Amino acid sequence: MAILIGLMFTVATRLTQLLGHVGMTVLIKVMGLFTMAIGVQFIATGASTILGQVTLRV
């Protein structure tokens, strides 16, 4: 994992120069969208698990 992180840090400066300001803005927004989708999935999975265990007594 440390090697992978080190590799990403090494490539990050070149990637920033290659993409430029607009490319980095687009990349940041797309990664934010992916992160939000993962968060929504976690919430939906957790809520369905909790709600599946609740029993209603009438």
C-alpha positions in Angstrom: 0.0 0.0 0.0 2.9 2.4 0.8 4.4 1.7 -2.6 1.1 2.5 -4.3 0.6 5.7 -2.4 4.2 6.8 -3.1 3.6 6.1 -6.8 0.5 8.2 -6.8 2.3 11.1 -5.2 5.1 10.8 -7.8 2.7 10.9 -10.7 0.4 13.5 -9.2 2.6 16.5 -10.1 2.8 15.4 -13.8 -0.9 14.7 -13.9 -1.7 18.1 -12.6 0.5 19.7 -15.2 -1.0 17.6 -18.0 -4.6 18.2 -17.1 -4.3 21.9 -16.3 -6.7 23.9 -14.2 -9.9 23.0 -16.1 -9.0 19.3 -16.2 -8.3 19.2 -12.5 -11.6 20.9 -11.8 -13.5 18.3 -13.8 -11.5 15.4 -12.2 -12.3 16.8 -8.7 -16.0 17.0 -9.5 -16.1 13.5 -10.9 -14.3 12.0 -7.9 -16.7 13.9 -5.6 -19.6 12.4 -7.5 -18.1 8.9 -7.1 -17.5 9.5 -3.4 -21.1 10.7 -2.9 -22.5 7.6 -4.7 -20.5 5.3 -2.4 -21.8 7.2 0.6 -25.4 7.0 -0.6 -24.9 3.2 -1.1 -23.6 2.8 2.4 -26.5 4.7 3.9 -29.0 2.8 1.8 -27.5 -0.6 2.8 -27.4 0.4 6.4 -30.9 1.7 6.4 -32.3 -1.4 4.7 -30.5 -3.6 7.2 -31.9 -1.7 10.2 -35.4 -1.5 8.8 -35.3 -5.2 7.9 -34.8 -6.0 11.6 -37.6 -3.8 12.8 -40.9 -5.6 13.5 -44.1 -3.7 13.8 -46.7 -4.9 16.3 -50.2 -3.9 15.7 
